Amino acid sequence: MNTKNIPVTVISGFLGAGKTTLVNHLLAQNAGMTIGVIVNEFGEVGIDGDLIVADDNPLIEIRNGCICCTVRTDLVAGVKALLARTDIKLARLIIETSGLADPAPVLQTFLADADLLRQVELESVVTLVDAANFHHQIHDGIANEQIAFADLIVLNKVDLMDAGQLSSLEDYLRSINPVATIICTNDAEVSNDMLLGVQRFSLPNLLAIEPGILEDEHDHEHDNSITSFAMESTLAIDAERFSRWTTQLTSQPAQNIMRMKGVLNFDGEARQFYFHSVHMLTEAKPGKRWANDAPRVTRLVVIGRNLDIDALQNGFLSCTHSIANHTYA
């Protein structure tokens, strides 16, 4: 690899697979190295930018759409903005795509832009697969595209599978992508040496999967039934009521709630709480303390099919101590 070019790692994976957790692990393992991070989210309100522990690393957040379509212009602009900064010396770039993004046009962006080709080089495409929930995603075209384009597959949450289930899932992954390396892990913990600094991306392999990728011929369609809805409140959230509400939501398959994530201001708690939900699995972990001079705002994003907006608003409202000071998007 040309050492003058900055290596780029694209991190893909379906909703809730553990992409942001993996990015945080990589940043923690590379303290002292300046890594530019670009994160894309599905929806108008960003959460992942708050969940990434970037410290002094430059971070750009792209919202409101799929990074593989109209937001591609923003992706190019974001990368070029990081490359143009004179106050930092970038060692590498990490691109975290939306869970609903097809990787092909993202790769196309780096292969077709002459300015980027002179400055950066694709090192690897890493796709996280949620072992515990992949049975919900196995028929989703985007989830399978993400696997097909991977150079490295991180099979996450394997502790929730038995040996037979895991073996069957690995066989399925290899049936889609027989050349990718597969790593099994929990909590998206992957050694830095396994992921960064290893040239895995191969243009011939990519052209075998998508022959027209250099000619902008990739066929990509969105599932228009999938939408996002964001809720915010400056009032404290009752932890017990919130737990009951989210448990009720995720236990009803008819709700079609695929993913929830948020930063929560629990009543009586000095720390932020980071909330994640993938289908029926939910988790809330304490994070950093709220700054004394910063407003405490709870922000929650729900992604799913045919969302009942009124029901979500009312349920969220029932978790707060008042009915004022709420916004919805």
Salt bridges, closest charged atoms under 4 A:
GLU41 OE1 - LYS261 NZ 3.17
ASP48 OD2 - LYS261 NZ 3.20
ASP50 OD2 - ARG299 NH2 1.67
GLU61 OE1 - ARG63 NH2 3.17
ASP87 OD2 - ARG85 NH2 2.75
ASP102 OD2 - HIS218 NE2 2.49
ASP102 OD2 - HIS220 ND1 3.52
ASP113 OD2 - LYS80 NZ 3.54
ASP115 OD2 - LYS80 NZ 3.42
ASP115 OD1 - ARG118 NH2 2.43
GLU123 OE1 - ARG92 NH1 3.16
ASP130 OD2 - LYS157 NZ 2.99
ASP140 OD2 - ARG305 NH2 3.60
GLU145 OE1 - HIS218 NE2 3.88
GLU170 OE1 - ARG174 NH1 3.54
ASP187 OD2 - HIS25 NE2 3.82
GLU210 OE1 - HIS218 ND1 3.16
ASP216 OD1 - ARG72 NH1 3.93
ASP223 OD2 - ARG305 NH2 2.92
ASP238 OD1 - ARG241 NE 3.77
GLU240 OE2 - ARG244 NH1 3.07
ASP267 OD2 - HIS321 NE2 3.54
GLU269 OE2 - ARG271 NE 2.80
GLU283 OE2 - LYS285 NZ 3.73
